[in-house]
Amino acid sequence: MRQRNAWLFVTAALASWLFVRPVQAEEASKVLAGLDLGAAIPVEKTTDRLDTGGTFSPFVAYMMNDYLGLAAQAQVVGFPNDNRPGIRDKDATWALGVHAGPRIAEPFTIGDMNVEAYQTFQVGVFTGLSGDTPISRTSWGFSTGGGINLALNDALSVGAWARYNQLDQRVNPTNEVQFVTTGIGLTYILPAR
């Protein structure tokens, strides 16, 4: 009970801070576009069906101010299948996910470098692209995580990111495909009109 109350207090304090700070923001809204590239690593019970693969994810985000925005992403993941004895498995599992959710950012500087730490929680739809594999149907799922970007100039930044992904697929007793994605990303700030 105490732990739940502490969690509620921290959540309320964070929400208050997030909604008060945007009022103080000096910059106007901006649109971001970019591409995340990296590894897709199965976790939990998914490891008995899939091996480490890769991901690429184009994304867009509308930042209402420096701190709060809405992001949308198209995520493509591919895994080599872990062959099971006596079962004819396909060579690879491919999936496409389209999801959206809030993007919370905290820009800061280190010396002359402009840096942005961010978090995102996105919910959406994932579908299998390769038939009878661990991800073989359309289902809901979510992707949550964060990253850090270093500005190369006023319009382009490069960064590192990591996310936890969970899909509601029928491959094990808990009906979940779980994997972590991590890698590098390029983010472009579109010019204001």
C-alpha positions as CSV (number, residue, x, y, z in Angstrom):
1,M,0.0,0.0,0.0
2,R,2.8,2.4,0.9
3,Q,4.6,1.6,-2.3
4,R,1.5,2.3,-4.3
5,N,0.9,5.6,-2.6
6,A,4.6,6.6,-3.2
7,W,4.2,5.7,-6.8
8,L,1.0,7.8,-7.1
9,F,2.7,10.7,-5.5
10,V,5.7,10.5,-7.8
11,T,3.4,10.2,-10.8
12,A,1.3,13.2,-9.7
13,A,4.5,15.3,-9.1
14,L,5.9,14.4,-12.5
15,A,2.6,15.2,-14.2
16,S,2.4,18.6,-12.5
17,W,6.0,19.4,-13.5
18,L,5.4,18.4,-17.1
19,F,2.2,20.5,-17.5
20,V,3.6,23.6,-15.7
21,R,6.9,23.6,-17.5
22,P,5.4,23.9,-21.1
23,V,3.8,27.1,-20.1
24,Q,7.3,28.5,-19.4
25,A,8.7,27.2,-22.7
26,E,10.2,29.8,-25.0
27,E,10.4,28.0,-28.3
28,A,7.5,27.5,-30.7
29,S,6.2,24.1,-31.8
30,K,8.3,22.1,-34.2
31,V,8.0,19.0,-36.3
32,L,10.6,16.2,-36.1
33,A,11.3,13.4,-38.6
34,G,13.9,10.7,-38.4
35,L,15.0,7.1,-38.6
36,D,16.0,4.7,-35.9
37,L,18.3,1.7,-36.9
38,G,19.4,-1.1,-34.6
39,A,19.1,-4.5,-33.1
40,A,16.0,-6.4,-32.0
41,I,16.7,-8.7,-29.1
42,P,14.1,-11.2,-27.9
43,V,13.5,-11.5,-24.2
44,E,11.6,-13.7,-21.8
45,K,9.9,-16.8,-23.4
46,T,10.4,-15.3,-26.9
47,T,14.0,-16.4,-26.8
48,D,13.0,-20.0,-27.4
49,R,11.5,-19.1,-30.8
50,L,13.6,-16.1,-32.1
51,D,17.2,-15.1,-32.3
52,T,18.6,-11.5,-32.3
53,G,17.6,-9.6,-35.4
54,G,17.3,-6.0,-36.6
55,T,14.9,-3.1,-36.8
56,F,14.4,0.1,-38.8
57,S,11.8,2.7,-37.8
58,P,11.0,5.9,-39.6
59,F,9.2,8.4,-37.2
60,V,7.6,11.8,-37.0
61,A,6.8,13.9,-34.0
62,Y,5.0,17.1,-33.3
63,M,6.5,18.9,-30.4
64,M,4.1,21.5,-28.9
65,N,7.0,23.0,-27.1
66,D,10.5,21.9,-26.0
67,Y,9.2,19.4,-23.5
68,L,5.9,17.7,-24.7
69,G,4.8,16.3,-28.0
70,L,3.1,13.5,-29.9
71,A,5.2,10.9,-31.8
72,A,4.2,8.3,-34.4
73,Q,6.4,5.5,-35.7
74,A,6.4,2.7,-38.3
75,Q,8.5,-0.1,-37.0
76,V,9.8,-3.0,-39.1
77,V,11.5,-5.8,-37.2
78,G,13.1,-9.0,-38.5
79,F,14.4,-12.0,-36.5
80,P,16.0,-15.2,-37.6
81,N,13.9,-18.1,-36.2
82,D,15.4,-20.5,-33.7
83,N,14.6,-23.9,-35.2
84,R,12.8,-26.3,-32.9
85,P,13.4,-30.1,-33.2
86,G,10.7,-31.8,-35.2
87,I,8.9,-28.6,-36.2
88,R,9.4,-27.1,-39.7
89,D,10.1,-23.4,-38.9
90,K,10.4,-20.6,-41.5
91,D,13.8,-19.0,-41.8
92,A,12.8,-15.6,-40.5
93,T,10.0,-13.7,-38.7
94,W,9.1,-10.2,-40.0
95,A,6.7,-7.8,-38.5
96,L,5.4,-4.3,-39.1
97,G,4.2,-2.1,-36.3
98,V,2.5,1.3,-36.5
99,H,2.1,3.1,-33.1
100,A,1.8,6.5,-31.6
101,G,2.0,8.2,-28.2
102,P,3.4,11.0,-26.1
103,R,7.0,12.1,-26.4
104,I,8.5,13.9,-23.3
105,A,11.8,15.6,-23.8
106,E,14.3,17.5,-21.7
107,P,16.8,19.7,-23.7
108,F,20.0,20.8,-21.9
109,T,23.5,21.8,-22.8
110,I,26.9,20.5,-21.9
111,G,29.4,23.2,-22.7
112,D,28.7,24.1,-26.3
113,M,26.8,20.9,-27.1
114,N,23.0,20.9,-27.3
115,V,21.6,17.6,-25.9
116,E,18.1,16.2,-25.6
117,A,17.0,13.3,-23.4
118,Y,13.6,11.9,-24.2
119,Q,11.0,9.2,-23.3
120,T,8.1,7.8,-25.3
121,F,5.3,5.4,-24.7
122,Q,3.5,4.3,-27.9
123,V,0.6,2.0,-28.4
124,G,-0.5,0.6,-31.8
125,V,-1.0,-2.3,-34.1
126,F,1.6,-4.9,-35.2
127,T,1.2,-7.5,-37.9
128,G,3.2,-10.5,-39.0
129,L,4.7,-10.3,-42.6
130,S,5.9,-13.8,-43.0
131,G,3.1,-16.3,-42.4
132,D,3.4,-19.1,-39.8
133,T,6.0,-17.6,-37.5
134,P,6.0,-16.3,-33.9
135,I,4.5,-13.0,-35.1
136,S,1.9,-14.3,-37.6
137,R,-1.2,-12.3,-37.0
138,T,-2.4,-8.7,-36.4
139,S,-2.6,-7.6,-32.8
140,W,-2.1,-4.7,-30.5
141,G,1.2,-3.9,-28.9
142,F,3.2,-1.2,-27.3
143,S,6.7,0.2,-27.4
144,T,8.2,2.2,-24.6
145,G,11.7,3.6,-23.9
146,G,13.9,6.6,-24.5
147,G,17.1,8.0,-25.8
148,I,19.5,10.8,-25.9
149,N,20.3,13.1,-29.0
150,L,23.3,15.3,-29.6
151,A,22.7,18.2,-32.0
152,L,25.1,18.3,-34.9
153,N,23.6,21.6,-36.1
154,D,20.3,23.5,-35.7
155,A,18.4,21.0,-37.8
156,L,20.1,17.6,-37.4
157,S,20.9,15.4,-34.4
158,V,22.3,11.9,-33.9
159,G,21.6,9.8,-30.8
160,A,21.2,6.4,-29.1
161,W,18.0,4.9,-28.0
162,A,16.5,1.7,-26.4
163,R,12.9,0.5,-26.2
164,Y,10.9,-2.4,-24.7
165,N,8.3,-3.9,-27.1
166,Q,5.4,-6.2,-26.3
167,L,3.0,-7.7,-28.8
168,D,-0.2,-9.7,-28.0
169,Q,0.6,-12.8,-30.1
170,R,-0.3,-16.4,-29.5
171,V,3.1,-18.0,-29.2
172,N,3.4,-19.0,-25.5
173,P,1.2,-19.5,-22.4
174,T,1.2,-15.7,-21.7
175,N,0.4,-14.8,-25.4
176,E,3.2,-12.3,-25.6
177,V,6.1,-11.6,-27.9
178,Q,8.6,-9.5,-26.1
179,F,11.8,-7.9,-27.4
180,V,14.1,-5.0,-26.8
181,T,15.2,-2.7,-29.6
182,T,18.3,-0.5,-29.3
183,G,20.5,1.4,-31.7
184,I,21.3,4.8,-33.3
185,G,19.0,7.4,-34.7
186,L,19.0,10.4,-36.9
187,T,16.5,13.2,-36.1
188,Y,15.8,16.2,-38.4
189,I,13.9,19.3,-37.3
190,L,11.8,20.5,-40.2
191,P,12.0,24.2,-40.9
192,A,9.2,26.3,-39.5
193,R,6.8,27.9,-42.0
